[in-house]
Amino acid sequence: MRVLGVDPGLTRCGVGVVEGVAGRPLTMLGVGVVRTPADAELGRRLVAIERGMEEWLDEHRPEFVAVERVFSQHNVRTVMGTAQASAVAMLCASRRGIPVALHTPSEVKAAVTGSGRADKAQVGAMVTRLLRLDAPPKPADAADALALAICHIWRAPAVNRLQQAHAAAAARTARVPRTPAVPVRKVPR
């Protein structure tokens, strides 16, 4: 499985591609950051992120895209920018028919480090170890993107089994013939 992880942001949008399957050593195929100038107009920044995402998708041809789920922060402006960058990544993948998965920061941290409360240094250290790198990817956005890809590779088999079980249960429910309603008669007392 080849996954493009995206740590969305308007100024620095981390991207990383990991290939492998759960239970086997993983391989990093690429890591980087799509950057936009903080003083540029919002529309131009989003177009720059789109172009960067399209280049990554063209070059690495992932089977899945894993994007960090935007969560509420105290700074609404930061949340809006992150959500907009996230939407661009999802749009680029969806336009190509590539499935998109969203993972919360705590899911990613728990998958990679074993603790949903791990800090950025711990995530970077585990990404370095898991991918057998010489040093943690810089900036942290790049390491976070790789962690998203790793998380998706490890979680996808369980999620797929769960989705298949739900689909099978729904199919069984749809096949069960409905019993016609029996009129209820009142019995006099």
C-alpha positions in Angstrom: 0.0 0.0 0.0 1.3 3.4 -0.9 0.0 6.4 1.1 0.5 10.1 0.8 0.2 11.7 4.3 -0.7 15.4 4.4 -0.3 17.6 7.5 -2.3 20.6 6.3 -1.3 24.2 6.8 -1.3 27.4 4.8 2.3 28.4 5.3 3.8 24.8 5.5 1.8 21.9 4.3 3.7 18.7 5.2 3.7 15.8 2.7 5.2 12.4 3.0 4.8 9.1 1.1 5.2 5.8 2.8 4.9 2.3 1.2 4.3 -1.0 3.0 1.8 -3.1 4.8 1.0 -3.6 8.5 3.4 -5.9 10.2 6.2 -5.4 7.7 9.0 -2.8 7.5 7.8 0.4 5.9 9.7 2.5 3.2 9.7 6.2 2.9 9.4 7.2 -0.8 9.4 11.0 -0.3 9.0 13.7 2.2 8.7 17.5 2.0 6.7 20.6 2.6 4.6 22.7 0.2 5.2 26.3 1.3 3.3 29.5 0.6 4.3 33.0 1.6 2.4 34.3 4.6 1.8 37.7 3.1 0.3 36.3 -0.2 -3.4 36.6 -0.9 -5.4 33.6 0.4 -6.6 32.5 -3.1 -3.0 32.4 -4.4 -1.9 30.4 -1.4 -4.5 27.8 -2.0 -3.6 27.6 -5.7 0.0 27.1 -4.7 -1.0 24.3 -2.3 -3.1 22.7 -5.1 -0.1 22.8 -7.5 2.2 21.3 -4.9 -0.3 18.5 -4.1 -0.8 17.7 -7.8 3.0 17.4 -8.2 3.2 15.0 -5.3 0.3 13.0 -6.6 1.8 12.9 -10.1 5.2 11.9 -8.9 4.3 9.2 -6.3 0.9 7.9 -7.5 -0.4 7.0 -4.0 -3.3 4.5 -3.5 -4.6 6.4 -0.5 -4.3 9.9 0.9 -4.3 10.4 4.7 -5.0 13.9 5.9 -4.9 15.1 9.5 -8.4 15.9 10.7 -8.8 19.5 11.6 -9.6 20.0 15.3 -10.7 23.1 17.2 -8.0 25.3 18.5 -8.1 28.6 20.3 -7.0 30.6 17.3 -10.0 30.5 14.8 -7.8 32.0 12.0 -5.3 29.2 12.3 -8.1 26.6 12.2 -9.6 28.2 9.1 -6.3 28.1 7.2 -5.7 24.5 8.2 -9.2 23.5 7.2 -8.8 25.3 3.8 -5.4 23.6 3.1 -7.0 20.2 4.2 -9.8 20.7 1.7 -7.4 21.4 -1.1 -5.6 18.1 -0.4 -8.9 16.2 -0.2 -10.1 17.8 -3.4 -6.9 17.0 -5.4 -7.1 13.3 -4.3 -10.9 13.0 -4.8 -10.6 14.5 -8.3 -8.3 11.6 -9.2 -10.5 9.0 -7.5 -8.0 8.4 -4.7 -9.7 7.4 -1.4 -9.1 9.9 1.4 -8.9 9.1 5.1 -8.9 11.6 8.0 -7.1 10.8 11.2 -7.0 12.9 14.3 -3.7 14.0 15.8 -4.2 11.8 18.8 -4.9 8.8 16.6 -1.7 9.4 14.7 0.3 9.9 17.8 -1.1 6.7 19.4 -0.5 4.7 16.3 3.1 5.8 15.9 4.3 6.2 19.5 1.8 4.3 21.6 0.5 7.5 23.3 -2.1 9.9 22.0 -0.4 12.6 24.0 3.1 12.3 22.5 4.9 15.5 21.7 6.4 16.4 18.3 9.8 15.3 19.3 8.5 11.8 20.2 6.6 11.5 16.9 9.7 12.6 15.0 11.9 10.1 16.8 9.5 7.2 16.2 9.0 8.1 12.5 12.8 8.1 12.2 13.1 4.7 13.8 10.1 3.1 12.0 11.4 4.3 8.6 15.0 3.6 9.4 16.1 7.2 8.6 19.3 8.8 9.7 17.6 11.9 11.3 14.1 13.1 11.9 12.6 14.9 8.9 12.5 18.7 9.2 10.4 20.7 9.7 8.1 18.8 12.1 5.2 19.2 9.5 7.1 16.8 7.2 7.6 14.2 10.0 3.9 14.6 10.9 2.9 13.8 7.3 5.0 10.6 7.4 3.3 9.7 10.7 -0.1 10.2 9.1 0.9 7.8 6.3 2.2 5.2 8.8 -0.9 5.5 10.9 -3.1 4.9 7.8 -1.1 1.8 6.7 -1.4 0.3 10.2 -5.0 1.2 10.7 -6.4 0.5 7.2 -6.7 -3.3 7.6 -8.8 -3.0 10.7 -10.9 -0.2 9.3 -11.5 -2.2 6.1 -12.6 -5.3 8.1 -15.0 -3.1 10.2 -16.5 -1.5 7.1 -16.9 -4.9 5.5 -18.6 -6.2 8.6 -21.0 -3.2 8.6 -21.7 -3.7 4.9 -22.4 -7.4 5.4 -24.7 -6.7 8.4 -26.6 -4.1 6.3 -27.0 -6.6 3.4 -28.3 -9.3 5.8 -30.8 -6.8 7.3 -32.0 -5.8 3.8 -32.6 -9.5 2.9 -34.7 -10.3 5.9 -38.3 -10.5 4.8 -40.6 -8.2 6.7 -43.4 -9.8 8.6 -46.8 -8.2 7.7 -48.2 -6.2 10.5 -50.9 -8.0 12.4 -53.9 -5.9 13.4 -54.2 -5.5 17.1 -57.7 -5.9 18.5 -58.8 -4.4 21.7 -60.2 -6.9 24.1 -63.2 -5.6 26.1 -62.8 -5.7 29.9 
